[in-house]
Each structure stands twice: as structure tokens, then as C-alpha cells.
């Protein structure tokens, strides 16, 4: 098995764990009509801790799984996550990506931008499906939960990549 395949599998395993936790949290939050969206965490870890093709593949497949669980046009979240991954992957060479604070800030920015893009797509897909107040509430809850869960998820993904012996090589860390 190649290094890129090991990276993809390790990222997918971590993404599944995160999606299970988010699904349970969304079940609890449903009583308050709130919803968490894990997109920022999924994109930030894949873009900052893995190679380009492995991260993009893992993010796209996770997005397809998220699409299957929601009443949205199939591929919507997958393409939004892929665009977010591509943006962060291009920027990662200019960032101090080993710092947890930088990763958390990037996660929050990515989550906000992608959630707004998702809301715009849903507004175009069907009128009356997105309200500004609900979007703001979801954005605030997602931001707070992402900031709290980000260090855990970064450590989980880093551990899975290390266990699969698929972390970034030293030359990839320097030459991005």
C-alpha cells in the first residue's frame, strides 16, 4: 500500500470518528433547533497534515457521506469541502501550521466560509430553506464546538497518520 493510500485511510478513519461525534451532538442539539457542521475541522486537518491528493480524496469522500445523510443535492458538501481543502492547501506553505492556535483559527475561518457557501447554495436550490438567524446560530455553535474540539481532532489525526507511518516527510514540511 502506498504512502498516499495510507494517508487517505488514516484521514478517513479520523473523519468517521469526528462525524460520529458530531452526529451525536446534533442529536442532542436538535431540541434547540441547532446544528453543528464539521467541515472546518475536516478540511483543516486534511490540508495541513497530509499530502494534497490524499487529503483531497479523504475530504471528498467524507463530503459524499455527509451529502448522503442530508436532504441536499448529492455532491454539494463534497464540492464545498474540496474547494475549502484546495484553498487551505495552497496557503499552507505561507503559514506556521505546526502551531495549534494557527490551526484553530484556520479551522474557524474555513468553517465560517464554507458554511456560508453551503447556505448560499441551499438558498439558490430552494427558496425559504435558509433563515439568517438560524445560520448565525449554527455558525456560532459550530465555531465554539470547533474551537473546543480542534486540538483533540488534530491530535487524533496526527496520531492516526503516525500510526499508519504516513505523516508528512521532512522535505514536504519545509518546501510547501
PAZAPA-4460 file (N, C-alpha, C; in steps of 0.05 Angstrom, whole numbers, plus 32768, in hexadecimal, padded with zeros to 4 digits):
% residues 176
    n_x    n_y    n_z   ca_x   ca_y   ca_z    c_x    c_y    c_z   seq   type   mol
   8011   7FE9   8000   8000   8000   8000   8012   8019   8000     1      X     A
   800C   802C   7FEF   801D   8044   7FED   8018   8057   8005     2      X     A
   802A   806A   8007   8028   807D   801D   800F   808E   801A     3      X     A
   8008   8096   8001   7FF0   80A6   7FFD   7FD7   8097   8004     4      X     A
   7FD6   807D   7FFF   7FBF   806D   8006   7FBD   806A   8025     5      X     A
   7FD4   8067   8032   7FD4   8065   804F   7FCB   8080   805B     6      X     A
   7FD3   8096   804F   7FCA   80B0   8059   7FAC   80B3   8056     7      X     A
   7FA2   80AB   803E   7F85   80AD   8039   7F75   809C   804D     8      X     A
   7F7E   8084   8052   7F6F   8072   8065   7F71   807D   8081     9      X     A
   7F88   8087   8089   7F8A   8092   80A4   7F78   80AB   80A7    10      X     A
   7F78   80BC   8093   7F66   80D4   8094   7F49   80CC   8095    11      X     A
   7F42   80B8   8084   7F26   80AF   8084   7F1D   80A3   809F    12      X     A
   7F2F   8094   80AB   7F28   8089   80C6   7F23   809F   80DA    13      X     A
   7F34   80B3   80DA   7F30   80CA   80EC   7F17   80D9   80E6    14      X     A
   7F11   80DD   80CC   7EF9   80EB   80C3   7EE0   80DC   80CC    15      X     A
   7EE1   80C1   80CA   7ECA   80B2   80D3   7EC5   80B6   80F1    16      X     A
   7EDB   80B6   8101   7ED8   80BA   811E   7ECC   80D6   8123    17      X     A
   7ED6   80EA   8115   7ECB   8105   8119   7EAD   8106   8111    18      X     A
   7EA6   80FA   80FB   7E8B   80FB   80F1   7E78   80ED   8104    19      X     A
   7E81   80D7   8111   7E71   80C9   8125   7E6C   80DB   813D    20      X     A
   7E81   80E9   8147   7E7E   80FB   815E   7E6C   8112   8157    21      X     A
   7E6F   811D   813F   7E5E   8134   8136   7E41   812B   8133    22      X     A
   7E3C   8113   8129   7E21   8109   8126   7E13   8106   8141    23      X     A
   7E22   80FD   8155   7E17   80FA   8170   7E11   8116   817C    24      X     A
   7E24   8129   8177   7E20   8144   8181   7E08   8151   8173    25      X     A
   7E05   814C   8159   7DEE   8157   814B   7DD3   814C   8155    26      X     A
   7DD4   8133   815D   7DBC   8126   8169   7DB4   8134   8182    27      X     A
   7DC8   813B   8193   7DC2   8149   81AC   7DB9   8166   81A6    28      X     A
   7DC6   8173   8193   7DBF   818F   818C   7DA5   8192   817D    29      X     A
   7D9A   817D   8172   7D82   817F   8162   7D6A   818B   8172    30      X     A
   7D6A   8186   818C   7D54   8192   819C   7D55   81B0   819C    31      X     A
   7D6C   81BC   8198   7D6F   81D9   8197   7D70   81E3   817A    32      X     A
   7D6B   81D2   8167   7D6C   81D8   814B   7D87   81E3   8142    33      X     A
   7D9C   81D7   814C   7DB7   81DF   8145   7DC5   81C7   8138    34      X     A
   7DDA   81CD   8128   7DE8   81B8   811A   7E06   81BF   8118    35      X     A
   7E17   81AC   811E   7E34   81AF   811A   7E3B   81A5   80FE    36      X     A
   7E4F   81B2   80F2   7E59   81A9   80D8   7E77   81A5   80DA    37      X     A
   7E81   818D   80D5   7E9D   8187   80DA   7EB0   818F   80C3    38      X     A
   7EA7   819E   80B0   7EB7   81A4   8098   7ED2   81B1   809D    39      X     A
   7ED3   81C4   80AF   7EEC   81D2   80B5   7F01   81BF   80C0    40      X     A
   7EF9   81AE   80D2   7F0D   819B   80DD   7F16   8187   80C8    41      X     A
   7F03   817D   80B8   7F0A   8169   80A4   7F1E   8175   8090    42      X     A
   7F1A   818D   8088   7F2A   819A   8073   7F45   81A2   807F    43      X     A
   7F46   81AE   8096   7F5F   81B8   80A2   7F72   81A1   80A7    44      X     A
   7F69   818B   80B2   7F7C   8175   80B8   7F86   8169   809E    45      X     A
   7F75   8165   808B   7F7E   8158   8072   7F91   816A   8063    46      X     A
   7F8C   8184   8063   7F9D   8196   8053   7FB8   819C   8061    47      X     A
   7FB8   819B   807C   7FD0   81A3   808A   7FE1   818B   8093    48      X     A
   7FD6   8173   8094   7FE5   815C   809F   7FEA   8146   808B    49      X     A
   7FE0   8149   8072   7FE3   8133   805F   7FEB   813F   8043    50      X     A
   7FF1   812D   8031   7FF7   8134   8016   7FDE   813E   8007    51      X     A
   7FE2   814B   7FF1   7FCC   8157   7FE2   7FB7   8143   7FD8    52      X     A
   7FC0   812E   7FCB   7FAD   811B   7FBF   7FA0   810A   7FD5    53      X     A
   7FAF   8102   7FE9   7FA3   80F2   7FFE   7F8F   8102   800E    54      X     A
   7F95   811B   8015   7F83   812C   8023   7F6A   8132   8013    55      X     A
   7F6D   8138   7FF9   7F56   813E   7FE8   7F44   8126   7FE6    56      X     A
   7F50   810E   7FE2   7F3F   80F6   7FE0   7F30   80F1   7FF9    57      X     A
   7F3D   80F3   8010   7F2F   80EE   802A   7F19   8103   802F    58      X     A
   7F1E   811C   8029   7F0A   8131   802C   7EF3   812D   801A    59      X     A
   7EF8   8126   8000   7EE3   8122   7FED   7ED1   810A   7FF5    60      X     A
   7EDD   80F4   7FFC   7ECE   80DC   8004   7EBD   80E2   801D    61      X     A
   7EC9   80F0   8030   7EBA   80F8   8048   7EA2   810A   8041    62      X     A
   7EA7   811C   802F   7E92   812E   8026   7E7B   811F   8019    63      X     A
   7E82   810A   8009   7E6D   80FA   7FFC   7E5D   80EB   8012    64      X     A
   7E6A   80E2   8027   7E5C   80D4   803D   7E4A   80E8   804B    65      X     A
   7E53   8101   804F   7E42   8115   805C   7E2A   811C   804A    66      X     A
   7E2F   811D   8030   7E19   8122   801E   7E03   810C   801F    67      X     A
   7E0C   80F4   8022   7DF9   80DD   8022   7DE7   80DE   803A    68      X     A
   7DF0   80EB   8050   7DE0   80EC   8068   7DCF   8105   806A    69      X     A
   7DD0   8117   8057   7DC0   8130   8058   7DAF   8133   803E    70      X     A
   7D99   8141   8041   7D88   8146   8029   7D93   815D   8018    71      X     A
   7DAA   8159   800C   7DB7   816D   7FFB   7DBD   8160   7FE0    72      X     A
   7DC1   8170   7FCB   7DCA   8164   7FB2   7DE4   8155   7FB6    73      X     A
   7DE6   813D   7FAC   7DFD   812C   7FB1   7E16   8139   7FA5    74      X     A
   7E2B   813A   7FB5   7E44   8146   7FAD   7E48   8162   7FB7    75      X     A
   7E33   816F   7FC2   7E35   818B   7FCB   7E4B   818E   7FE0    76      X     A
   7E49   8180   7FF6   7E5C   8183   800B   7E78   8179   8003    77      X     A
   7E78   8164   7FF2   7E92   815A   7FE9   7EA1   816F   7FD9    78      X     A
   7E94   817D   7FC8   7EA1   8192   7FB8   7EA9   81AA   7FC9    79      X     A
   7E98   81B1   7FDC   7E9F   81C7   7FEE   7EB8   81C0   7FFF    80      X     A
   7EB8   81A8   8009   7ECF   819F   8019   7EE8   819E   8008    81      X     A
   7EE5   8194   7FEF   7EFC   8193   7FDD   7F07   81AE   7FD7    82      X     A
   7EF6   81C2   7FD3   7EFF   81DD   7FCE   7F0D   81E9   7FE6    83      X     A
   7F02   81E4   7FFE   7F0F   81ED   8016   7F2B   81E0   801A    84      X     A
   7F2C   81C6   8014   7F46   81B8   8016   7F5A   81C4   8003    85      X     A
   7F52   81C8   7FEB   7F65   81D3   7FD7   7F6F   81EF   7FDF    86      X     A
   7F5E   81FF   7FEA   7F66   821A   7FF3   7F7A   8218   8009    87      X     A
   7F75   8208   801E   7F88   8205   8034   7FA1   81F8   802C    88      X     A
   7FA0   81E5   8019   7FB8   81D7   8011   7FCA   81EA   8002    89      X     A
   7FBF   81FC   7FF2   7FD0   8210   7FE4   7FDD   8223   7FF8    90      X     A
   7FCE   822A   800D   7FD8   823D   8021   7FEB   8231   8036    91      X     A
   7FEC   8217   8038   7FFA   820B   804E   8018   8210   804E    92      X     A
   8024   8215   8038   8041   821B   8037   8047   8236   8043    93      X     A
   8034   8247   8045   8038   8262   8050   8030   8265   806D    94      X     A
   8029   824F   8079   801F   824F   8095   8031   823F   80A7    95      X     A
   8030   8246   80C0   803E   8236   80D5   802A   8221   80DE    96      X     A
   8028   820C   80CE   8013   81F9   80D2   8017   81E5   80E9    97      X     A
   802F   81E5   80F5   8033   81D4   810C   8027   81E0   8126    98      X     A
   8022   81FA   8126   8016   8207   813E   7FF8   8201   8140    99      X     A
   7FF0   81F7   8157   7FD4   81F0   815B   7FC2   8208   8158   100      X     A
   7FCB   821F   8161   7FBA   8237   8160   7FB4   823E   8143   101      X     A
   7FC9   823C   8132   7FC5   8242   8115   7FB2   822E   8109   102      X     A
   7FB4   8215   8110   7FA2   8200   8105   7F85   8205   810E   103      X     A
   7F82   820D   8127   7F66   8213   8131   7F5A   822B   8123   104      X     A
   7F6A   8240   811F   7F60   8257   8111   7F59   8250   80F4   105      X     A
   7F6A   8241   80E7   7F64   8238   80CB   7F4B   8227   80CA   106      X     A
   7F47   8216   80DE   7F2F   8205   80E0   7F16   8217   80E2   107      X     A
   7F17   822B   80F3   7F00   823D   80F7   7EFA   824D   80DD   108      X     A
   7F0F   8257   80D1   7F0B   8266   80B8   7F00   8254   80A2   109      X     A
   7F0B   823C   809F   7F02   822A   808B   7EE5   8221   8090   110      X     A
   7EDE   821C   80AA   7EC3   8214   80B0   7EAF   822A   80AA   111      X     A
   7EB6   8243   80B1   7EA4   8259   80AB   7EA0   825D   808D   112      X     A
   7EB6   825D   807E   7EB4   8262   8061   7EA4   824B   8054   113      X     A
   7EAA   8233   805B   7E9C   821C   804E   7E7F   821A   8056   114      X     A
   7E79   8221   806F   7E5D   8220   8078   7E4D   8236   806A   115      X     A
   7E59   824D   8065   7E4B   8262   8056   7E47   8259   8039   116      X     A
   7E5C   824D   802D   7E59   8243   8012   7E43   822E   8010   117      X     A
   7E42   821C   8024   7E2D   8208   8025   7E11   8214   8027   118      X     A
   7E0F   8229   8038   7DF5   8237   803B   7DED   8245   8021   119      X     A
   7E00   8250   8012   7DFA   825D   7FF9   7DF0   8248   7FE4   120      X     A
   7DFE   8232   7FE4   7DF5   821D   7FD1   7DD9   8213   7FD8   121      X     A
   7DD4   8210   7FF1   7DB9   8207   7FFA   7DA4   821C   7FF4   122      X     A
   7DAB   8235   7FF7   7D98   824B   7FF1   7D91   824B   7FD3   123      X     A
   7DA4   8246   7FC2   7DA0   8245   7FA6   7D90   822C   7F9E   124      X     A
   7D95   8216   7FAC   7D88   81FD   7FA6   7D6A   81FD   7FAC   125      X     A
   7D63   820C   7FC0   7D46   820D   7FC7   7D40   8225   7FD9   126      X     A
   7D2E   8236   7FD1   7D28   824E   7FE1   7D1C   8246   7FFC   127      X     A
   7D23   8255   8010   7D17   8251   802B   7D24   823B   803B   128      X     A
   7D3A   822F   8031   7D46   8219   803F   7D5B   8222   8053   129      X     A
   7D64   823B   8052   7D7A   8245   8063   7D71   825F   806F   130      X     A
   7D72   8261   808A   7D6C   827B   8097   7D86   8286   80A2   131      X     A
   7D88   82A0   80A2   7DA0   82AE   80AC   7DA5   82A9   80C9   132      X     A
   7D90   82A8   80DA   7D94   82A4   80F6   7D9E   8288   80FC   133      X     A
   7D93   8275   80EE   7D9B   8259   80F2   7DB8   8255   80E9   134      X     A
   7DBF   8261   80D2   7DDA   825F   80C8   7DEE   826B   80DC   135      X     A
   7DE7   8282   80E7   7DF9   828F   80FB   7DFC   827E   8114   136      X     A
   7DE6   8273   811D   7DE7   8261   8135   7DF8   8248   812F   137      X     A
   7DF3   823C   8118   7E03   8224   8111   7E21   822B   810E   138      X     A
   7E26   8243   8103   7E42   824C   8100   7E4F   8250   811B   139      X     A
   7E41   825C   812E   7E4C   8260   8149   7E51   8246   8157   140      X     A
   7E3E   8234   8156   7E40   821A   8164   7E57   8209   8157   141      X     A
   7E58   820A   813C   7E6D   81FB   812E   7E88   8207   8135   142      X     A
   7E8A   8221   8136   7EA4   822E   813D   7EAD   8227   8159   143      X     A
   7E9B   8228   816C   7EA2   8221   8188   7EAA   8204   818A   144      X     A
   7E9A   81F2   817E   7EA1   81D6   8180   7EBA   81CF   8171   145      X     A
   7EBF   81DC   815A   7ED7   81D7   814B   7EF0   81E0   815A   146      X     A
   7EEE   81F7   8167   7F05   8201   8177   7F0B   81EF   818E   147      X     A
   7EF7   81E3   819A   7EFC   81D1   81B0   7F06   81B6   81A7   148      X     A
   7EFC   81AC   8191   7F03   8191   8187   7F1C   8190   8176   149      X     A
   7F24   81A7   816C   7F3B   81A8   8159   7F54   819B   8164   150      X     A
   7F5E   81A3   817C   7F76   8196   8185   7F74   8177   8187   151      X     A
   7F5D   816E   8190   7F59   8151   8192   7F5A   8144   8176   152      X     A
   7F4C   8150   8163   7F4B   8145   8148   7F66   8146   813A   153      X     A
   7F75   815C   813E   7F90   815D   8132   7FA2   8148   813E   154      X     A
   7FA0   8143   8158   7FB0   812E   8164   7FA7   8112   815A   155      X     A
   7F8D   810E   8158   7F83   80F5   814E   7F8D   80EF   8131   156      X     A
   7F8A   8103   8120   7F93   80FF   8104   7FB2   80FC   8103   157      X     A
   7FC0   810B   8113   7FDD   8108   8113   7FE6   80ED   811D   158      X     A
   7FD8   80E3   8131   7FDE   80C8   813C   7FD8   80B2   8127   159      X     A
   7FC1   80B5   8119   7FBA   80A2   8105   7FCE   80A2   80EE   160      X     A
   7FD6   80BA   80E6   7FEA   80BB   80D0   8005   80B0   80D9   161      X     A
   800C   80B5   80F2   8025   80A9   80FC   8023   808B   80FE   162      X     A
   800D   8081   8107   8008   8064   810A   800A   8056   80EE   163      X     A
   8000   8064   80DA   8000   8059   80BF   801B   805F   80B1   164      X     A
   802D   806B   80BF   8047   8073   80B4   8043   8083   809A   165      X     A
   8030   8096   809C   8029   80A6   8084   8029   80C4   8089   166      X     A
   8037   80CD   809D   8039   80E9   80A2   8049   80F7   808C   167      X     A
   8049   8112   808D   8058   8121   8079   8076   811C   807D   168      X     A
   8084   8119   8067   80A1   8116   8067   80AD   8131   806E   169      X     A
   80C6   8130   8078   80D4   8149   807F   80D6   815C   8068   170      X     A
   80DB   8152   8050   80DE   8164   803A   80C3   8171   8032   171      X     A
   80AD   8163   8037   8092   816E   8032   808C   8184   8046   172      X     A
   8095   8181   805E   8090   8195   8073   809F   81AF   806D   173      X     A
   80B7   81AD   8061   80C7   81C5   805C   80C0   81D2   8041   174      X     A
   80BA   81C2   802D   80B8   81CD   8012   809C   81D4   8009   175      X     A
   8089   81D4   801A   806D   81DA   8011   806C   81F5   8005   176      X     A
***
